[in-house]
Amino acid sequence: MRPVLNRKMLLEAPVRVADGAGGFVTTWQVRGELWAELRPGTGREKAAELMTVATVPYRIIVRAAPPGAPSRPEPEQRFRSGSRIFRILAVTEADPGARYLVCFAQEEVSQ
C-alpha cells in the first residue's frame, strides 16, 4: 500500500551550544521540510514529576533518502508540525524497494 504523504513536517536535529557558564544547552536546527503520513498507535498515560504525561506512539512515513543525507531522519532527531513535536526513536525502510522510510516516533503532551 502506497503511503499518503499529506502533512508537511520540519525535520530538526539537536545542536549543543555553550551556555556561557561552562555548560551546554540543546537547540534545534531545521534540516529540511518533508512530506509525511502520520499513523497513530495506542496512547497511554503515565505519572511524571508534578504532572501527568500522555504518550502516543506514531509511525511517520516519509520518502527515503540515502544514508548520510541531511534529509534522512535519524534517531534522536525530531519532526515538528506546528506546535506538535514528534521525537524520533528509530528509522527503517518501509518497503523492499527502499522508496519510503518508517520513523517510529513519540509525541508527549503535558496535561
C-alpha positions in Angstrom: 0.0 0.0 0.0 1.4 3.3 -1.0 1.5 5.9 1.8 -0.4 9.2 1.5 2.2 11.9 2.2 -0.2 14.8 3.1 1.4 16.5 6.0 4.4 18.9 5.8 6.7 18.5 8.7 10.1 20.0 9.7 12.9 17.7 10.4 15.1 19.1 13.2 18.4 17.9 14.6 19.7 18.7 18.1 22.7 21.1 18.4 24.7 21.6 21.6 25.5 25.3 22.2 27.7 26.6 25.0 25.6 28.4 27.6 28.3 30.9 28.7 28.5 29.3 32.2 30.7 26.3 31.3 27.8 24.1 30.3 25.7 23.4 27.2 22.1 23.8 26.1 20.4 22.0 23.3 18.9 24.0 20.4 17.2 22.6 17.3 18.4 23.2 13.8 16.0 22.7 10.8 17.4 20.0 8.4 14.5 20.4 5.9 10.8 20.1 5.1 9.4 16.6 4.4 6.0 15.4 3.4 4.8 12.7 5.7 2.0 10.4 6.6 1.2 10.0 10.3 -0.2 6.7 11.7 -1.0 6.9 15.4 -0.6 4.0 17.7 -2.3 3.3 21.1 -1.7 6.0 23.6 -1.0 5.7 27.3 -0.8 7.9 30.3 2.0 8.0 33.0 2.8 10.0 36.0 5.7 12.3 35.8 7.2 14.9 38.2 4.3 17.2 39.2 2.1 16.3 36.2 0.6 13.6 34.1 2.2 12.9 30.7 0.2 11.3 27.9 2.4 9.5 25.4 1.3 8.4 21.9 3.5 6.3 19.6 3.4 7.2 15.9 4.7 5.7 12.7 5.7 8.6 10.4 6.3 7.6 6.8 8.5 9.8 4.5 10.2 9.4 1.2 13.6 7.6 1.5 16.9 9.5 1.4 20.3 7.9 1.2 22.1 7.2 4.4 24.1 10.3 5.5 21.9 12.7 3.6 20.8 15.7 5.7 17.2 14.9 4.7 17.3 11.4 6.1 15.7 11.2 9.6 17.7 9.6 12.4 17.0 8.6 16.0 17.2 11.5 18.5 16.1 14.0 15.8 12.5 15.2 15.8 9.7 16.2 13.5 7.7 19.4 14.1 4.3 20.1 12.8 3.1 23.5 14.0 3.3 23.3 17.8 3.4 19.5 17.8 6.7 17.7 18.3 7.4 14.1 17.5 10.7 12.6 18.9 12.2 10.0 16.5 13.1 6.7 18.3 14.1 4.5 15.3 14.1 4.6 11.5 13.8 1.7 9.0 12.9 1.1 5.3 9.2 0.7 4.8 9.3 -1.3 1.6 11.6 -3.8 -0.2 12.4 -1.1 -2.8 13.5 1.3 -0.1 11.4 4.1 -1.5 10.0 5.1 1.9 11.2 5.2 5.5 9.2 4.5 8.6 10.1 6.6 11.6 9.0 5.3 14.9 8.3 8.4 16.9 6.6 9.5 20.1 4.6 12.6 20.9 4.4 13.7 24.5 1.7 16.0 25.7 1.6 17.5 29.2 -1.8 17.6 30.8 
